[in-house]
């Protein structure tokens, strides 16, 4: 199959490309980039007025299957990814059973194959994510796991965590690290601060995240392992990573749109829809996250897409599960809150959502180089529209961004040369 994408602005931060070019796709790969290309017999996609960029790479997604199909399935999660321009995603292992063995890794990959979205299931660090016994890292890698994580149940046993880092280093596997001290945060719903006091609830203190970032940075410095800090949410946390990078520690980190867009005050307006772990923080923390995105301390923008049922989110704030969906809103929120606000260049936003996350996991994605998979997102950079959760492809409707006006809209998503989403 041949596809000619004609007349759009092409941006590929990995190769420093930004200009009006045509893209020829053949047999699922990028065949040529140039001006006024011709391809007799090819399907022509008119990209006039659109920006074509590498398909987004999301390092932090909860697909819920197996075990929690009422919240999401691999199929519905991948449909949401396609609508959001995401062509590659890393699925978290907190399924039932957990992705702690090759069989579950292969199950998720097999279920994703028909969608054409490139799903890479992360393997659990410990058996059942219980923090007691390490999984077979080599077997998980052989089955296709690109990284290891216990996600929302971070390992508290430091001897075991150090052992995990040493073993992961041997296999060149990054550890994706949810940093919150479990004893300090319990199952509390909101940031410890003005809002928690106003609601009369115990809070999740920022120091619980920052201490664990510092702890794990020091272990990475000791072992030489690559740790990746998940969904960083505090200004001090960003500064810890900034200083560690300056010392040469193998540490990278990510954040999510909610952490550079919303503050803890959103809980007062939206209740459980704004409950997420780690919690929404203060304006000072939002400013710190934006600074980390601007100066390169933060390596990736991800979603931490975490669908829940309407019944679960209808519970009282202190009892409802944490998390929000994000696959279908991450690009417009990043364009609106970072690019259109003049905080980051378009190239930097695209890099944070494609080239850089791909590079830190060593994935052959995030670029439009000739010979690479033809994974692309085409979007209207300036279209203004209103987010409507009722139109999501995801089963999850738990978003605090419903009704928000944004600027920038996905029009096409192409994965390995196949158009997997077209608006309308």
Secondary structure, DSSP 8 states (H G I E B T S, - for coil): -EEEEEEEEEEEGGGTEEEEEEEEEETTEEEEEESS---TT-EEEE-TT-EEEE-EEEEEEE--TTT-TTT--HHHHHHHHHHTTEEEEEE-S-SSS-S-SHHHHHHHHHHHHTT--EEEE-B-SBGGG-SSSB--HHHHHHHT--EE--TTS----HHHHHHHHHHHHHHT-EEEE----HHHHTT--EETTHHHHHHT--EE-HHHHHHHHHHHHHHHHHH---EEE-S---HHHHHHHHHHHHTT--EEEEEEHHHHH--TTHHHHHGGGG--SS----HHHHHHHHHHHHHTS--EEE--EE---HHHHTS-TTTS---B--TTTHHHHHIIIIITTTSS-HHHHHHHHTHHHHHHTT-S-S---TTSB--EEEEEEEEEEE--GGG-SSS----TTTT-EEEEEEEEEEETTEEEEE--
